[in-house]
């Protein structure tokens, strides 16, 4: 009996541990943030020369509940050598049924000179249970957009 209790305590303690900023899964940097959501915060650059950094996501509850809002924040930097006009950063989101639940675009029409950055934020209401997919995204005036499901991460919404 004592061995069983000790094993359960160890199991619970290990399940509460989350990967650190520098010790993520498969060598990727993952960050456990408020609400128990894990994102891959490794900086990446798209084919358009837009660099994604500072990706975070949070919700009020851990795990997130149906009815909670998930807030995703990130930064986009022009790593190219010419100005780009961002039509609008947003957060891509799909619920378990695959329904489009993208956030509204913000910072529309922002011109980024080489090295300039824009802070982006999107909020998604979890209106159904199941596994949701989220990713930071942008569109550029004149064409160009984020890679498909760029730095995608999952959020499990459970019934309250």
C-alpha positions, -999 to +999 in steps of 0.1 A: +000+000+000+028+024+009+045+016-024+013+023-043+008+057-026+045+066-032+041+057-069+010+078-073+027+108-056+057+104-080+033+101-110+014+133-101+046+152-094+060+142-128+028+151-146+030+186-132+065+192-146+066+210-179+094+215-204+116+245-197+124+273-221+157+255-230+147+219-226+117+214-247+106+183-266+128+172-296+153+200-288+127+228-294+122+256-270+088+253-254+072+275-229+045+265-205+025+296-198-005+306-177-034+283-183-012+253-189-008+259-226+025+250-242+038+268-273+070+264-293+086+298-287+116+292-310+121+323-333+114+314-369+115+334-402+091+330-430+099+330-468+087+366-468+115+376-444+091+381-415+106+369-382+082+355-355+094+359-318+079+361-283+050+337-290+029+332-258-006+320-251-026+321-219-060+314-205-077+319-172-080+282-163-056+252-166-068+233-185-088+259-204-126+255-201-153+260-227-162+297-224-126+308-216-107+331-239-072+322-250-050+353-256-021+348-280+007+374-283+037+375-306+061+399-324+067+402-361+100+417-374+109+426-409+142+407-414+143+416-451+160+445-468+129+463-481+098+478-465+068+456-462+032+466-454+014+443-431-022+440-441-030+426-407-016+401-381-041+377-366-043+344-348-054+314-368-077+291-349-097+259-357-119+240-333-120+202-332-146+202-360-122+223-382-144+254-381-126+287-388-124+308-356-096+332-366-092+364-345-097+398-360-068+414-378-049+442-359-023+468-368-037+469-403-016+488-429+015+489-407+046+496-428+077+478-414+111+490-425+140+465-423+145+457-386+111+472-375+087+451-355+050+450-347+035+435-316+004+414-323-023+399-302-054+379-308-081+365-286-101+334-293-132+323-274-133+286-268-170+280-276-168+242-279-150+213-262-121+194-278-087+200-292-082+234-309-053+244-331-038+279-329-011+297-348+002+333-353-003+346-388-001+377-410-010+389-445+010+414-465-004+441-488+005+430-524+006+393-515+023+370-490+011+355-458+024+333-430+033+297-437+004+273-433-003+267-396+030+285-386+042+274-352+009+257-346+001+246-310-029+228-295-053+238-267-076+213-251-109+229-241-129+209-215-164+213-202-167+232-169 
